[in-house]
Amino acid sequence: MLAIQTTRVSPNNVSDDDNTAYQNFNLGLHVGDYAKQVEHNRQCLQNLLPSKTRIQWLEQVHGNTVAEISLVTKENIIADAMVTREQNIALAIMTADCLPILLASVQGDEIAAIHGGWRPLAANIISNTLNKMHTPLDEIYAWLGPCIGKEVFEVGSEVEKVFIEQGNRFSEAFIKQENGKYLASLHKIATLQLNHLGIKHISTLSECTYSQPEKYYSYRKNATTGRMATVISLL
């Protein structure tokens, strides 16, 4: 995992104190930060990649649409996951509590990146992504990144119900609280879905974004906040 921090490039006559929510390398253009700063941050990230590699960004909407990427474009791509089989394309997923999921073929010739919020997961974003991939399921490796942790991610009973209706196995991912709500584990939900679909090779970085504000952005902790990016590329 790579952490980056740069000097901010605020507009003239505007105190950067007004934008302290975005101090730590915000990559989201849609969250109220200065566009010039975000573009600067994205270019800094771009510069860390091989010279021929370009990053594809998405307009993420918490849905279940998967885009197949053969050429990087600046046009709006509305989707919550991407698949590519092309070299020199970096797929970027932005998060601030949601779960970033990366998939790669064992041969190293196909990759995918998924925005794993609870809504996309409930809407079968993982299954939809795997359906776009050409690699046999038993030859796909998955990586689950940092997200809001199971100790603090409180959801309503309607969220628990959505998953339980898809299978009782999801009861492992929820702990009922005295107030009638549930603590949910995005890592467990995604792992159960991946296993059920035939993906057995799963690695995780189970750090909690909510509990480490010095390291991660957290929308649940601070509604006005930046976005991190998880990036995967075929070289």
NORCORBEL-V262921 format. One record per residue. PHI is phi in whole degrees, 0 to 359 (none if undefined). OMEGA is omega in whole degrees, 0 to 359 (999 if undefined). NEAR is the number of other ideal C-beta (glycine too) atoms within 10 Angstrom. Layout:
BEGIN
phi,omega,near
PHI,OMEGA,NEAR
PHI,OMEGA,NEAR
END
This chain:
BEGIN
phi,omega,near
none,184,8
244,176,6
252,183,9
228,172,13
222,182,10
232,173,13
290,181,8
280,183,17
240,184,12
295,177,15
296,178,10
298,174,4
67,177,5
237,179,10
290,180,8
291,175,15
300,180,7
290,184,10
238,181,18
296,180,10
295,186,16
246,189,24
299,191,12
262,170,19
62,177,22
291,180,26
245,182,24
263,179,22
279,190,17
255,190,11
248,176,19
100,177,13
281,176,22
295,182,19
300,180,10
298,179,12
293,181,22
297,179,20
297,176,13
298,179,15
297,180,24
296,178,19
291,176,11
299,177,14
295,178,18
303,183,14
293,179,8
278,181,10
271,175,15
306,191,11
301,182,8
271,185,9
273,178,17
236,184,16
267,172,18
259,178,20
256,179,21
238,163,21
264,186,13
274,187,22
231,181,13
60,177,15
250,181,17
228,178,21
279,180,17
242,179,21
260,172,17
265,188,13
252,176,21
245,180,10
209,180,9
289,180,16
223,175,11
267,176,8
292,180,5
296,172,9
247,181,15
269,182,11
192,177,22
238,174,28
201,179,27
220,174,26
229,172,25
215,173,24
238,182,16
260,175,15
285,175,12
67,172,15
245,177,21
256,179,24
267,184,27
243,174,20
245,179,27
263,179,23
215,171,25
204,181,23
129,177,24
293,186,26
265,172,26
278,180,23
237,177,29
246,177,19
235,178,25
212,176,21
285,179,18
297,179,13
283,180,8
75,181,10
241,179,13
203,181,20
221,175,25
211,176,27
225,187,29
231,172,30
270,188,26
261,168,26
286,184,22
294,179,20
293,175,17
301,179,25
297,179,29
294,181,18
266,173,17
68,178,15
298,180,26
293,179,26
300,180,15
298,179,19
292,179,24
299,178,24
294,178,11
274,184,15
272,180,20
267,185,9
286,173,20
304,186,10
301,182,12
283,178,10
244,178,14
252,176,23
253,181,17
242,174,23
230,179,17
250,185,22
265,180,22
297,177,23
203,176,29
298,189,28
277,183,19
293,180,18
281,187,12
231,183,16
275,181,20
270,180,15
227,178,15
282,181,11
297,180,13
294,178,8
289,178,18
302,182,20
296,180,12
304,182,16
280,180,23
299,177,15
294,177,10
270,179,16
157,181,11
296,180,9
301,182,15
286,176,22
300,178,13
296,186,12
266,185,23
229,175,22
236,182,15
285,180,12
257,181,10
297,180,5
277,179,7
90,177,8
271,185,16
230,166,21
265,186,17
244,178,23
247,177,23
296,178,23
298,181,23
293,179,17
302,182,24
295,179,24
297,178,18
298,179,20
294,180,25
299,179,22
300,181,13
297,181,14
274,177,16
107,178,11
267,183,20
251,183,11
268,185,14
229,173,16
246,183,10
224,167,15
239,193,13
268,175,14
279,184,14
265,180,18
292,181,27
295,188,21
271,181,14
230,184,13
295,178,13
285,185,5
244,187,15
228,167,23
278,178,25
220,178,22
292,180,19
295,181,14
279,182,17
223,185,13
301,174,10
265,185,12
202,180,24
273,178,25
229,175,22
266,176,26
232,171,22
249,191,21
234,175,20
225,183,19
212,168,20
269,183,18
262,999,10
END
